[in-house]
Amino acid sequence: MVSDRTKHFRGTRTHGRGKKAGRGAGLRGGRGNAGMHKHKWIYTVKYEPDHFGRYGFKRPQGMVKEVKTINVCDLATQFAGQKEVNLTEAGYGKLLGSGSISVAMTVTVAEASEKAKEKLEAAGGKLVVSE
């Protein structure tokens, strides 16, 4: 069934919508950021001046090193029964102080936090920081 509005506009080219309004994103200048370099240039300059171009700094990937860490609470589970643990040989770079430990161990590692050192020594263990 044809609506009254459609009947009313029979014979007209645009059905009262103007020249481009009935198509896609017409009358709005396109969708999203379309036209930022063209017909929306004043908006770009006024409200989004940093839209084009690069800014900031990205470190070269050769300089970025990811240090593998382990917590004090994981020592007893991963190295159960061992009195001396070399974390550097196991692939760890830093010992962190999360959790608790009740087993006395001698741990060798490249870096360690102050909390990790305190907890190891409180449990009767020893921390050796190697380079």
N, C-alpha and C positions, 0 to 999 in steps of 0.2 A: 504494500500500500504506500502511496506517495504522500509525504507530509504536506501540510498547508504551506509551509515555508518554501519547499521545493516548487510547488505549483505556482507560488507567487513570483518566483524568479525565473520561470520558464521563459526562454527567449532572450535572456541577458547572458552576457559572456561570463561574468565573474560571480554571479549569484550574490552580489553585495559584499564581496570580500576584498575588493580592490584588485590591483593588477597582479600581485604575486602571492597574496596571503594564503591561498588555498593549497600551496605546495610546500611540503617539507618544512624547513625552518625559515621560510621566507618571512619578510617583515621584521625579522629579528637579527638579520645580518649573518645568518649561518649558525651552526651549533658550536658550542664550546669556544675555543680560542680562534675560530676561523676569522680571518680578516684582521688579525692583530697588526700585521705589517701593511695593511691596506686601509680599508674604510673604518677600522677601529683604532687607528693610529693615535688619535688624541687621547683616547681612554688609556692606551698603553703607556704613553708618555706621562700622563697625569697620575694614574693609579698603580701601574705595574712597571716602573722604570727598569727593574732588574730582570724582566721577563726574558730578554734576549741576551746572549753572551755568556761567558763563563766567569765564575768568581769563586774564591776559596782556594784551598790548597789540598792536594791529595798526596800523601806520602808515597814515595816509590816502594813497590812491593818488596824490593830487595832489602830495604831497611826495616821493614815490619817483621818482627819475630814474635811468634806465639809461644809463650812459656807454658808448658804442661804442669799443672799443679795437683797436689794431693793434700787432703786434710789429715789432721792428727788422728781423728776417729777411724779413718780408713786404714791406718797402718796395721792395727791389730788384726783386721780381717784379711787384708791382702798379703801380709807377710807374717802369718801366724807361725809361732814356734821359732822364729828367728830372733836372735839377740842382737845381731849386727845387720843393718840394712843400708845398702848403698843405693840411694834413690837416683843418683846421676846415671848409674849403669842401667837402672830400670827404666830410664827415659823421662824422669821427672826433673823439672828445673827449680821448683819452689815448694816448700812445705808451709801450709797454712794452718791456723790454729782453731779451726771449727771442730766442735765435739770434744770428747774427753778420751783419755787413754789411761789404762791401769797397768800396762805391761812395761817393764823397764827395757828400753832398747837404745842402742847406739845408732844414730841415724846420720848418714853422710849425704849432704845435699849442697847445691850451689847457693841457694838463697833460702831464707826462712823468716817468717814473721816473728815478732817479739812474743806474741801469745803462744805460738807453737813451741818456742824455746822454753817458756815458763812451764807449759803443761808437760813437756817431756822431762824436764828436770824435777818437777813435782812428783812424777811417777817413778823417779829413780833412774831415769835414762840420761843420755848425753847427746848433744847435738854438735856435729862437726861440720863446719861450713867450708867447703872446698871451692876452688876456683877453676 
